[in-house]
Amino acid sequence: MQRDILKYGFLHALLTALYIGLVATFIFYIVPMFFADKPDTIFAPIMMLMLFVFSAAVTGTLVLGRPILWYIDGKKKEAIYLLFSTLLAFFGIMLLTFTFSLVATL
């Protein structure tokens, strides 16, 4: 069972990192193509806040969804183990990303 929990944790962390990568890619490449020559309007901060709220919901679901369901179902130890394995895996992915970023700038 612990092996499955580790798999879930890594999968959730990986999906969260991929989602963040997709949103960052969208902001970096797509937004300037369509809005580079446009004047600033009230819609820019509205769109960014909407994206922020949506992203918080998606990543919150990926990181906390299954652990909360397991906790409610009485699998408290497994839920906490899954939450921390997800966070640890995500921390590892984050460190790798930071490392690759630093190496790429040298």
N, C-alpha and C positions, 0 to 999 in steps of 0.2 A: 504494500500500500504506500509506503514512504517513497518508493521509486516512482510510482504514478504521480504522487504529489509533486515531486521534484520536476517531473516532465511537465505537469500543468503549470508550475511556477515559471519554468523556463519559457514555455509557450506563451503564457500571458505577458511576460516581460518582452519577449521578442515581438509579439504583435503590437504591444504598446510602442516599442522603439520604431517599428515599421510605420505605424500610424503617424508618429511624430515626424519621421523622415518624409512621409508623403505631404504632410501639411507644410513643413519647412520648404520642401521643393516647390510646392504650389506658390507659396509666398515669394520665394526667391526668383523663380523663373516666369511664372504665369502672370502674376499681378503687375509687374513692371511693363510687360508687353501690352497690356490693355489699358493701364492707368498712368503711364509715364507722362504723357502730355496733357493730362486732364487736370483741371484746377481742383484743389482740395474742397470737399463738401462735407456736410454732416454725415454722409453715408460711409465715409472711410472709417471713422471710429465706431460707428454702429456695426459695420461688417466685422471689424476686428473683435469687438466685444462678443458678437454672436458666435464667431469662430472660437473664441476663448471658452465660452460657456459650453458649446457643443463638444469641444475637445476635452474639457474637464469631465463631461458626462461619459464620453467614450472611454477615456483612460481610467476614470473611476470605476466604470463597469468592468474593464479588463483586469484591473488590479484588485478590486474589492468585491466584485459580483459573486463569484463562486465561494470565496471565504465566508461572506455573509450568509449565503444560503446554507453552507455546511454548518456554520455556527448555530443558525436557527434550527437546523435538523438535529442538533445535539452532538455533532462531531466537532466539539470545541478544540481539542488538541490538533486535529487534522486541519481545521480552519486556520488556526494561528500558524501552524507549520507551513501551510500553503502561502499565507500572506507574507511571512518572512522569507520563504524561498523565492517568491516572486520579486520582492524588494531586493534581495541579495543578487538575483540574476540580473535585474534591471540595473543595479549599481555596477555590476561587472560590465554590462553592455555600455553603460555610460562612461566608465573608465576607459574602455577600448576606444570609444568614439573620441574622447578627449585626447587620448594618446595619438590616434591617427590624425587628428586635427593638428596637434602640435608638430608631429613629424612632417605633415604636408606643408606646413608653413616655413620649415627650415630650408 
